[in-house]
Amino acid sequence: MRVILAEDSTLLREGLVRLLAEEGHEVVAAVGDGTALVDAAAEHRPDVIVTDVRMPPTHSDEGLRAALEIRRRWPEIGVLVLSQYVEKRYATELVTDDGGRVGYLLKDRVAQVGEFLDALERVGRGGAAFDPEVVRRLLARTSRADPLARLTAREREVLERMAQGHTNAGIAAALHVSQSAVEKHVNAIFDKLELAHITGFSRRVLAVLRYLGS
């Protein structure tokens, strides 16, 4: 897989370059800011970009905004965000994109190499990969009515795993239930969240994220 890394920490960036090379991936560029990330994507057209959220010059949300620009210009490029932070506004825009090929992990997952590599592979194959902690933070509610209140405990479990990017088969294995049972829960979730008439990948993600505020 051809990968571009965007990370302003030289130590972490070089460590990721070495890790990915050892796993047989080709790192075609490794950059330290959002502008360089977009330029590198234009030049190399990788399979996946791996980017931090906060990078120079303002160390706010440059990496995530660059990722969104790349998604708009080259939707075939997968995006895996790797950060210490969950930036709700842009994260919601990114993960509700109906094109797939997107993931969001917290940096402490890098210590769990297998999970990081699995997420990278899933995004590269056209799927999704969301850290459970990212999902929990995106699900943090304000005082507004919570659409999840209509779901059963089991439906909430299924919904969280959907948001992490797992297939129905993967959810069934994790929860030790049949795939047909998961399909029934998924359909119930769509009905209760009034998503039954929406089609495509976005419905699974919107089931968790469509109602989030900025």
VOPAGU-2260 file (C-alpha; in pm, 1 decimal, decimal comma):
REM VOPAGU-2260
SITE   aa  ch    i         X         Y         Z
SITE  MET   A    0       0,0       0,0       0,0
SITE  ARG   A    1     126,2     349,9     -86,0
SITE  VAL   A    2     102,5     582,3     214,5
SITE  ILE   A    3     167,2     948,8     296,2
SITE  LEU   A    4     235,9    1040,7     661,0
SITE  ALA   A    5     163,5    1387,3     802,9
SITE  GLU   A    6     296,0    1438,6    1156,1
SITE  ASP   A    7     488,4    1734,4    1299,6
SITE  SER   A    8     669,8    1522,9    1560,5
SITE  THR   A    9     984,8    1408,4    1382,4
SITE  LEU   A   10    1034,7    1120,7    1624,2
SITE  LEU   A   11     685,3     978,2    1574,8
SITE  ARG   A   12     692,4    1043,5    1201,5
SITE  GLU   A   13    1017,7     855,8    1150,3
SITE  GLY   A   14     898,7     574,3    1374,6
SITE  LEU   A   15     584,8     531,2    1165,9
SITE  VAL   A   16     786,3     538,5     844,1
SITE  ARG   A   17    1004,3     256,6     975,8
SITE  LEU   A   18     706,7      55,3    1103,1
SITE  LEU   A   19     515,8      78,0     775,9
SITE  ALA   A   20     822,6      -8,4     570,0
SITE  GLU   A   21     882,3    -316,4     784,4
SITE  GLU   A   22     521,8    -422,6     720,1
SITE  GLY   A   23     568,7    -398,2     343,9
SITE  HIS   A   24     400,8     -62,1     281,9
SITE  GLU   A   25     557,1     210,8      68,2
SITE  VAL   A   26     575,1     551,9     236,8
SITE  VAL   A   27     587,2     785,3     -63,6
SITE  ALA   A   28     610,6    1103,6     147,3
SITE  ALA   A   29     639,3    1206,1     512,7
SITE  VAL   A   30     554,7    1569,0     587,8
SITE  GLY   A   31     508,9    1796,6     886,3
SITE  ASP   A   32     222,4    2034,2     801,5
SITE  GLY   A   33    -115,7    2045,4     630,8
SITE  THR   A   34      -8,3    2239,7     321,5
SITE  ALA   A   35     270,1    1992,5     251,4
SITE  LEU   A   36      21,0    1708,6     297,4
SITE  VAL   A   37    -211,8    1840,5      26,9
SITE  ASP   A   38      83,3    1904,6    -205,9
SITE  ALA   A   39     216,6    1553,6    -148,5
SITE  ALA   A   40    -125,9    1402,1    -214,7
SITE  ALA   A   41    -147,9    1593,2    -543,7
SITE  GLU   A   42     195,5    1468,1    -647,2
SITE  HIS   A   43     180,7    1104,1    -534,7
SITE  ARG   A   44    -191,7    1011,0    -523,7
SITE  PRO   A   45    -138,4     750,6    -247,4
SITE  ASP   A   46    -377,1     479,3    -139,4
SITE  VAL   A   47    -404,7     624,6     212,6
SITE  ILE   A   48    -290,1     930,4     403,7
SITE  VAL   A   49    -221,4     908,9     777,7
SITE  THR   A   50    -245,8    1250,3     939,3
SITE  ASP   A   51    -241,1    1421,7    1277,1
SITE  VAL   A   52    -504,9    1685,3    1355,8
SITE  ARG   A   53    -294,4    1965,1    1506,5
SITE  MET   A   54       4,9    2073,2    1300,1
SITE  PRO   A   55     192,2    2396,1    1211,7
SITE  PRO   A   56     153,8    2683,2    1179,0
SITE  THR   A   57    -131,1    2730,7    1430,5
SITE  HIS   A   58    -140,4    2379,9    1581,6
SITE  SER   A   59    -520,6    2377,2    1578,0
SITE  ASP   A   60    -689,9    2170,3    1306,3
SITE  GLU   A   61    -466,5    2200,9     997,9
SITE  GLY   A   62    -425,7    1827,2     949,3
SITE  LEU   A   63    -797,2    1753,7     958,9
SITE  ARG   A   64    -881,1    2042,6     725,5
SITE  ALA   A   65    -613,7    1918,7     484,8
SITE  ALA   A   66    -766,7    1569,9     501,5
SITE  LEU   A   67   -1109,3    1711,3     413,2
SITE  GLU   A   68    -962,7    1899,5     118,4
SITE  ILE   A   69    -798,5    1579,4      -3,9
SITE  ARG   A   70   -1129,6    1394,7      30,0
SITE  ARG   A   71   -1301,7    1659,9    -180,5
SITE  ARG   A   72   -1034,5    1663,3    -450,3
SITE  TRP   A   73    -940,1    1295,0    -458,0
SITE  PRO   A   74   -1215,8    1085,1    -296,6
SITE  GLU   A   75   -1036,7     763,7    -391,4
SITE  ILE   A   76    -762,7     838,7    -136,2
SITE  GLY   A   77    -825,4     685,7     205,6
SITE  VAL   A   78    -783,8     900,7     518,0
SITE  LEU   A   79    -671,3     769,6     857,0
SITE  VAL   A   80    -657,2    1038,2    1126,1
SITE  LEU   A   81    -415,2     963,1    1408,7
SITE  SER   A   82    -435,2    1215,3    1688,5
SITE  GLN   A   83    -445,0    1284,4    2059,8
SITE  TYR   A   84    -757,4    1491,3    2004,3
SITE  VAL   A   85   -1114,0    1446,8    1881,8
SITE  GLU   A   86   -1203,4    1764,4    1689,7
SITE  LYS   A   87   -1581,3    1722,2    1675,4
SITE  ARG   A   88   -1673,2    1967,5    1401,1
SITE  TYR   A   89   -1439,6    1843,6    1129,4
SITE  ALA   A   90   -1438,6    1485,0    1254,0
SITE  THR   A   91   -1815,0    1467,5    1203,4
SITE  GLU   A   92   -1782,6    1606,4     850,9
SITE  LEU   A   93   -1511,7    1354,8     771,1
SITE  VAL   A   94   -1680,5    1042,3     901,1
SITE  THR   A   95   -2022,7    1121,4     755,4
SITE  ASP   A   96   -1871,5    1131,2     406,2
SITE  ASP   A   97   -2049,3     851,1     219,1
SITE  GLY   A   98   -1741,5     741,4      24,9
SITE  GLY   A   99   -1593,6     514,4     291,5
SITE  ARG   A  100   -1215,5     477,4     317,3
SITE  VAL   A  101   -1191,1     672,7     643,7
SITE  GLY   A  102   -1067,9     612,6     997,4
SITE  TYR   A  103    -996,7     802,8    1320,2
SITE  LEU   A  104    -767,2     663,7    1590,6
SITE  LEU   A  105    -618,6     813,3    1903,1
SITE  LYS   A  106    -239,9     813,7    1918,8
SITE  ASP   A  107    -220,8     572,5    2209,9
SITE  ARG   A  108    -335,1     307,3    1959,9
SITE  VAL   A  109       6,1     329,0    1793,9
SITE  ALA   A  110     139,9     140,3    2096,1
SITE  GLN   A  111     -93,7    -140,3    1987,9
SITE  VAL   A  112      69,4    -198,5    1652,3
SITE  GLY   A  113    -169,1    -468,0    1536,1
SITE  GLU   A  114    -474,4    -247,0    1581,9
SITE  PHE   A  115    -310,2      42,6    1399,0
SITE  LEU   A  116    -206,9    -175,1    1105,9
SITE  ASP   A  117    -549,8    -339,5    1094,5
SITE  ALA   A  118    -714,6       3,6    1079,0
SITE  LEU   A  119    -480,5     111,0     800,3
SITE  GLU   A  120    -560,3    -201,7     599,9
SITE  ARG   A  121    -935,4    -157,1     649,4
SITE  VAL   A  122    -925,4     202,6     529,9
SITE  GLY   A  123    -706,6     104,4     234,7
SITE  ARG   A  124    -957,6    -162,5     132,6
SITE  GLY   A  125   -1240,4      91,1     127,4
SITE  GLY   A  126   -1379,5      38,6     477,7
SITE  ALA   A  127   -1387,0     240,2     797,4
SITE  ALA   A  128   -1201,6     221,6    1129,1
SITE  PHE   A  129   -1298,9     427,7    1432,6
SITE  ASP   A  130   -1140,2     409,0    1775,2
SITE  PRO   A  131   -1403,1     325,8    2041,2
SITE  GLU   A  132   -1291,8     627,3    2245,1
SITE  VAL   A  133   -1342,5     853,7    1943,6
SITE  VAL   A  134   -1694,5     715,4    1907,6
SITE  ARG   A  135   -1768,0     774,3    2276,9
SITE  ARG   A  136   -1649,6    1135,2    2257,9
SITE  LEU   A  137   -1847,5    1203,5    1942,5
SITE  LEU   A  138   -2151,5    1056,7    2117,1
SITE  ALA   A  139   -2116,9    1297,5    2409,9
SITE  ARG   A  140   -2448,5    1479,0    2424,5
SITE  THR   A  141   -2560,8    1825,3    2520,6
SITE  SER   A  142   -2894,2    1898,6    2684,7
SITE  ARG   A  143   -3076,1    1838,9    2355,7
SITE  ALA   A  144   -3295,2    1532,3    2312,9
SITE  ASP   A  145   -3086,0    1223,4    2253,6
SITE  PRO   A  146   -3200,0    1004,8    1960,3
SITE  LEU   A  147   -3015,9     710,8    2118,2
SITE  ALA   A  148   -3262,9     708,1    2405,8
SITE  ARG   A  149   -3498,6     505,1    2184,8
SITE  LEU   A  150   -3247,7     222,8    2141,5
SITE  THR   A  151   -3218,9     -88,8    2354,5
SITE  ALA   A  152   -2892,2    -172,6    2528,9
SITE  ARG   A  153   -2810,3    -434,3    2264,4
SITE  GLU   A  154   -2887,8    -192,4    1981,5
SITE  ARG   A  155   -2650,4      59,8    2138,2
SITE  GLU   A  156   -2377,8    -205,9    2147,9
SITE  VAL   A  157   -2435,9    -282,9    1781,2
SITE  LEU   A  158   -2439,7      87,4    1696,1
SITE  GLU   A  159   -2106,0     154,3    1864,9
SITE  ARG   A  160   -1942,1    -126,0    1668,1
SITE  MET   A  161   -2101,3      -1,0    1346,8
SITE  ALA   A  162   -1942,3     338,7    1410,5
SITE  GLN   A  163   -1604,4     170,7    1459,7
SITE  GLY   A  164   -1636,2      40,8    1103,5
SITE  HIS   A  165   -1711,8    -325,2    1172,5
SITE  THR   A  166   -1922,4    -528,4     931,2
SITE  ASN   A  167   -2231,2    -717,3    1044,8
SITE  ALA   A  168   -2024,8   -1036,3    1046,7
SITE  GLY   A  169   -1760,1    -871,7    1266,0
SITE  ILE   A  170   -2024,3    -742,1    1506,0
SITE  ALA   A  171   -2181,3   -1086,9    1530,1
SITE  ALA   A  172   -1845,4   -1240,0    1620,2
SITE  ALA   A  173   -1770,1    -972,5    1880,0
SITE  LEU   A  174   -2109,4    -999,8    2049,7
SITE  HIS   A  175   -2137,3   -1379,4    2013,1
SITE  VAL   A  176   -2469,0   -1364,3    1829,2
SITE  SER   A  177   -2581,3   -1470,9    1481,4
SITE  GLN   A  178   -2535,9   -1244,4    1182,9
SITE  SER   A  179   -2911,1   -1247,9    1120,2
SITE  ALA   A  180   -2964,4   -1116,8    1475,2
SITE  VAL   A  181   -2722,6    -832,5    1405,6
SITE  GLU   A  182   -2904,8    -751,4    1080,7
SITE  LYS   A  183   -3232,4    -725,7    1273,7
SITE  HIS   A  184   -3070,8    -491,2    1526,8
SITE  VAL   A  185   -2923,9    -278,4    1248,4
SITE  ASN   A  186   -3260,3    -244,9    1076,0
SITE  ALA   A  187   -3422,3    -153,3    1408,0
SITE  ILE   A  188   -3156,7     115,7    1459,6
SITE  PHE   A  189   -3222,9     261,9    1115,9
SITE  ASP   A  190   -3596,8     266,5    1184,6
SITE  LYS   A  191   -3565,6     429,2    1528,5
SITE  LEU   A  192   -3322,6     693,5    1402,1
SITE  GLU   A  193   -3539,6     755,5    1093,1
SITE  LEU   A  194   -3270,4     647,5     848,5
SITE  ALA   A  195   -3456,7     363,0     683,2
SITE  HIS   A  196   -3490,9     541,8     348,7
SITE  ILE   A  197   -3127,3     655,3     319,4
SITE  THR   A  198   -2903,6     431,2     109,6
SITE  GLY   A  199   -2529,9     368,0      92,8
SITE  PHE   A  200   -2238,0     358,5     333,5
SITE  SER   A  201   -2338,9     688,3     495,3
SITE  ARG   A  202   -2645,2     534,4     660,9
SITE  ARG   A  203   -2431,3     320,8     890,9
SITE  VAL   A  204   -2222,7     617,2    1000,5
SITE  LEU   A  205   -2512,3     861,1    1014,0
SITE  ALA   A  206   -2689,9     621,6    1247,2
SITE  VAL   A  207   -2436,6     736,9    1505,1
SITE  LEU   A  208   -2327,2    1080,3    1391,5
SITE  ARG   A  209   -2590,3    1266,5    1186,0
SITE  TYR   A  210   -2745,0    1434,8    1489,0
SITE  LEU   A  211   -2417,8    1562,8    1635,7
SITE  GLY   A  212   -2376,3    1937,6    1662,2
SITE  SER   A  213   -2069,6    2120,4    1542,1
